[in-house]
Amino acid sequence: LADPHGNVYSGIATLSRYRVNSAARYSLPGLYPWIKQLFMLDRCTMESRLPTSDGRQLVLANVHLSAFDEGGVIRAQQLAFLKEYAGRELKSGNYLVIGGDWNHLLSSDPKAKQAEYGDAWPFWLQVLPDDFAIEGFGWAVDETVPSCRTLDRPYDPAANIAVNIDGFLVSP
């Protein structure tokens, strides 16, 4: 409370050169304890629906999941929401891409990444739980280009943790 970061004017947006039939914002579940939630960002997914030539819809869900919830309790609630959401869209026969800032390690080998950083692993960096896998879906992530790094020192590739927390979950 002694050093607030002030008002935050932010959000997520999806831009398209193609016609978007509808767009909607959905609040993601999970709240911090009462006093802390006054100072944390409200998390959401922005859904955009585009028509396709085969009559189905291309559903784009732009997400920004919570960060800094020690233990990942809030993020677990948000992942459960997204898994259920993805299941509904798949059952409806739509194409689905969920992309954005997952605030989870997106790696083909998370155990190796954790071993690489050992005791320096930050509390806020959560690994996607095994039960989040959705049959038929695949990840589109460029693991050669980190999208997040630790900020406790000036950037030094040998000292900072640099990982990818941004990417796309793509339906079949």
C-alpha positions as CSV (number, residue, x, y, z in Angstrom):
1,L,0.0,0.0,0.0
2,A,2.9,2.3,0.6
3,D,4.1,2.1,-3.1
4,P,1.1,1.6,-5.3
5,H,1.6,1.4,-9.1
6,G,-1.4,3.6,-9.7
7,N,-4.3,3.1,-12.2
8,V,-3.8,0.5,-14.9
9,Y,-5.5,1.1,-18.2
10,S,-5.0,-2.1,-20.1
11,G,-6.8,-4.8,-21.8
12,I,-6.6,-7.3,-24.6
13,A,-7.6,-6.9,-28.2
14,T,-7.9,-9.1,-31.2
15,L,-7.4,-7.5,-34.6
16,S,-8.5,-9.2,-37.8
17,R,-8.6,-8.4,-41.5
18,Y,-11.5,-10.8,-41.8
19,R,-15.0,-10.2,-40.7
20,V,-15.7,-11.0,-37.1
21,N,-19.3,-12.0,-36.6
22,S,-19.3,-11.4,-32.8
23,A,-16.9,-10.6,-30.0
24,A,-17.5,-11.1,-26.3
25,R,-15.5,-10.6,-23.1
26,Y,-15.7,-13.4,-20.5
27,S,-14.3,-12.9,-16.9
28,L,-12.0,-15.6,-15.8
29,P,-12.6,-17.2,-12.4
30,G,-10.5,-16.8,-9.4
31,L,-10.1,-13.9,-7.0
32,Y,-7.2,-12.9,-4.8
33,P,-8.0,-12.3,-1.1
34,W,-10.3,-9.2,-0.6
35,I,-7.8,-6.5,0.0
36,K,-5.3,-7.8,-2.6
37,Q,-7.9,-8.1,-5.3
38,L,-8.4,-4.3,-5.2
39,F,-4.9,-4.0,-6.6
40,M,-4.7,-6.9,-9.0
41,L,-5.8,-6.8,-12.7
42,D,-9.1,-8.4,-13.7
43,R,-8.4,-11.3,-15.9
44,C,-10.5,-12.3,-18.9
45,T,-10.7,-14.0,-22.3
46,M,-11.8,-12.1,-25.4
47,E,-13.7,-14.3,-27.8
48,S,-14.0,-13.5,-31.5
49,R,-16.1,-15.6,-33.9
50,L,-15.4,-15.7,-37.6
51,P,-17.3,-17.5,-40.3
52,T,-15.5,-20.2,-42.3
53,S,-16.3,-21.5,-45.8
54,D,-17.5,-24.9,-44.5
55,G,-20.1,-23.3,-42.3
56,R,-18.3,-23.8,-39.0
57,Q,-16.9,-21.0,-36.9
58,L,-13.3,-20.1,-36.2
59,V,-13.3,-19.1,-32.6
60,L,-10.3,-17.1,-31.4
61,A,-9.9,-16.8,-27.6
62,N,-7.4,-14.2,-26.5
63,V,-6.3,-14.9,-22.9
64,H,-4.2,-13.3,-20.2
65,L,-4.2,-15.6,-17.2
66,S,-3.3,-14.5,-13.7
67,A,0.3,-14.4,-12.5
68,F,1.9,-14.2,-9.1
69,D,-0.7,-16.3,-7.3
70,E,1.6,-18.4,-5.1
71,G,0.8,-22.1,-5.6
72,G,-1.1,-21.4,-8.8
73,V,-4.6,-21.8,-7.2
74,I,-6.2,-19.0,-9.3
75,R,-4.5,-20.2,-12.5
76,A,-5.8,-23.7,-11.9
77,Q,-9.4,-22.3,-11.8
78,Q,-8.7,-20.4,-15.0
79,L,-7.3,-23.5,-16.7
80,A,-10.4,-25.5,-15.7
81,F,-12.6,-22.8,-17.2
82,L,-10.6,-22.9,-20.5
83,K,-10.6,-26.7,-20.7
84,E,-14.4,-26.7,-20.3
85,Y,-14.7,-23.9,-22.8
86,A,-12.5,-25.7,-25.3
87,G,-14.6,-28.9,-24.9
88,R,-17.8,-27.1,-25.6
89,E,-16.4,-25.5,-28.8
90,L,-15.0,-28.8,-30.0
91,K,-18.3,-30.5,-29.3
92,S,-20.0,-27.8,-31.4
93,G,-17.7,-28.6,-34.3
94,N,-16.0,-25.3,-34.3
95,Y,-12.3,-24.5,-34.9
96,L,-10.7,-23.0,-31.8
97,V,-7.5,-21.2,-31.1
98,I,-6.8,-20.1,-27.6
99,G,-3.8,-17.8,-27.5
100,G,-2.1,-15.2,-25.4
101,D,-0.3,-15.0,-22.1
102,W,-0.8,-18.2,-20.2
103,N,1.5,-17.3,-17.4
104,H,2.6,-20.9,-17.3
105,L,5.7,-22.5,-18.7
106,L,5.0,-23.6,-22.3
107,S,7.7,-26.1,-23.0
108,S,7.9,-29.5,-24.7
109,D,10.1,-30.6,-21.8
110,P,9.1,-28.7,-18.7
111,K,11.1,-31.1,-16.4
112,A,14.3,-30.3,-18.3
113,K,13.6,-26.6,-18.0
114,Q,13.0,-26.9,-14.2
115,A,16.3,-28.9,-13.9
116,E,18.1,-26.2,-15.9
117,Y,17.2,-23.5,-13.4
118,G,17.1,-25.6,-10.2
119,D,16.8,-23.6,-7.0
120,A,16.5,-20.3,-8.9
121,W,13.1,-21.4,-10.3
122,P,10.7,-18.5,-9.4
123,F,7.5,-19.2,-7.4
124,W,5.3,-17.5,-10.0
125,L,6.4,-19.7,-12.9
126,Q,3.9,-22.6,-13.0
127,V,4.1,-25.7,-15.2
128,L,0.9,-26.6,-17.0
129,P,-0.7,-29.6,-15.1
130,D,-0.8,-32.9,-16.9
131,D,-4.5,-33.0,-16.7
132,F,-4.9,-29.9,-18.8
133,A,-4.1,-31.8,-22.0
134,I,-7.1,-31.8,-24.4
135,E,-7.3,-34.6,-26.9
136,G,-6.5,-33.6,-30.4
137,F,-5.3,-30.1,-29.5
138,G,-1.7,-29.0,-30.1
139,W,0.5,-26.2,-29.0
140,A,2.0,-23.6,-31.3
141,V,4.9,-22.1,-29.4
142,D,8.3,-20.9,-30.7
143,E,10.5,-22.3,-27.9
144,T,13.6,-20.6,-29.4
145,V,12.3,-17.2,-28.5
146,P,11.5,-16.6,-24.8
147,S,8.6,-14.3,-24.1
148,C,9.3,-13.8,-20.4
149,R,12.3,-13.3,-18.2
150,T,13.1,-12.6,-14.6
151,L,13.4,-8.8,-13.8
152,D,15.4,-8.9,-10.6
153,R,18.5,-7.7,-12.4
154,P,19.6,-6.2,-15.7
155,Y,19.3,-8.7,-18.6
156,D,22.1,-11.2,-18.6
157,P,21.5,-14.3,-20.7
158,A,23.7,-16.3,-18.3
159,A,21.9,-15.1,-15.1
160,N,18.3,-14.4,-15.9
161,I,15.6,-17.1,-16.3
162,A,14.1,-16.7,-19.8
163,V,11.1,-18.9,-20.7
164,N,8.1,-18.9,-23.0
165,I,4.7,-18.3,-21.3
166,D,2.9,-17.1,-24.5
167,G,1.5,-19.3,-27.2
168,F,-1.5,-20.8,-28.9
169,L,-3.5,-23.9,-28.1
170,V,-5.0,-25.1,-31.5
171,S,-7.9,-27.4,-32.0
172,P,-7.8,-30.2,-34.6
